[in-house]
Amino acid sequence: MGNRYQGYDLIGDVHGCALSLQLLLKKLGYSKKAGVYQHPQRQAVFLGDIVDRGPRIREALHIVRDMVDAGYAQIVMGNHEFNYLSYLTPGLPGSGMEYLRTHNRRHLRILNETLEQFANYPQEQKEFLQWIKEMPLFLEYEQFRVVHACWSQQHIDQFLQTQGGNRIDDDYLHRSAHHDTPEWETMDRLLRGTHLRMPNNEVMVSKDGYKRRFFRTKFWSEKPHYYVDVVFQPDPLPEHVARMPLTDQDYQDLLYYSTDEPLLFIGHYWCDGEPRPVAPNVACIDYSAVKFGKLVAYRLDQETEIDPKKFIWVDVLKEIRDES
């Protein structure tokens, strides 16, 4: 840990909830000086997904970028930043792609609030897209690691070897748009996590109305036997699927982050209820703020195991009721 800071405050998926973010920062002891939130002894670390869905995406991006630029925060890229960047990046001549992310109804539905809130700020949007492209994909220190969805050592080693650091460049971005590339697989694994296909070609309709053939999975289950042992998402599996045993192929598709590895902080997974560790050394700090859940932080000091008492949060629904 650097001399400048005595601790870190890891902050989960903001998704345009700028007011909740301001309340959380104040609760963590940050105050606004010269227009930037800062703490005399601590640094914030954002886990990505600042954009999409929420009411104040531009404001949230300004708060976070100002903190990062001034050295009071760090950030890793989330899948929503990556999707936004890809959606607005034209394909190369001869690639057969108009944009790196297809302009279809489903993608527009997810990005719609972000695009609308920047409709009258084209220059700002351009600057934020450049900033997003320069975001680290992961952070690694002796004591802890940070990635948006999943720490896959194999993909991270490969990335460091080809990129020489933790950031993408234009070439990498363009290659990652093609499904059969190592770049696509790396971005998918680190920013979207591990997932398994539903058995027997079954389809599950999630709470947000999407039909899904895959479900999100834990990558810290030590000895899973059944699908219920690995599922990690708000929507439960149909009961008959939950009781089915994992196949050999499933075991190959799952990863395992063992308890003797450094502390790991992830977002992405829409948890609910009381914030708590998901493993002794793994904390997910996405608690569905934009769905009237909680905007959560974890106050990290010198500990080597996740302490349930160190989750700090703002209850978004309570905050809305108090305002009205």
Buried (B, 14 or more C-beta within 10 A) or exposed (E): BEEEBBBBBBBBBBBBBBBBBBBBBEEBEBEEEEEBBBBEEBBBBBBBBBBBBBBBBBBBBBBBBBBBEBEBBBBBBBBBBBBBBBBBBEBEEEEEBEBBBEEEEEBEEBBEBBBEBBEEEEEBBEEBBEBBBEBBBBBBEEBBBBBBBBBBEEBBEBBEEEBEEBBBEEEBBBBBBEEEBEBBBBBBBBBBBBBBBBBEEEEBEEEEEEEBEEBBBBBBBEEBEBBBBBBBBBBEBEEEBEEBEBEEEBEEBBBBBEEEBBBBBBBBBBBEEEBEBBBEBBBBBBBBBBBEBBBBBBBBEEEEEBEEEBBBBBBBEEBEEEEE
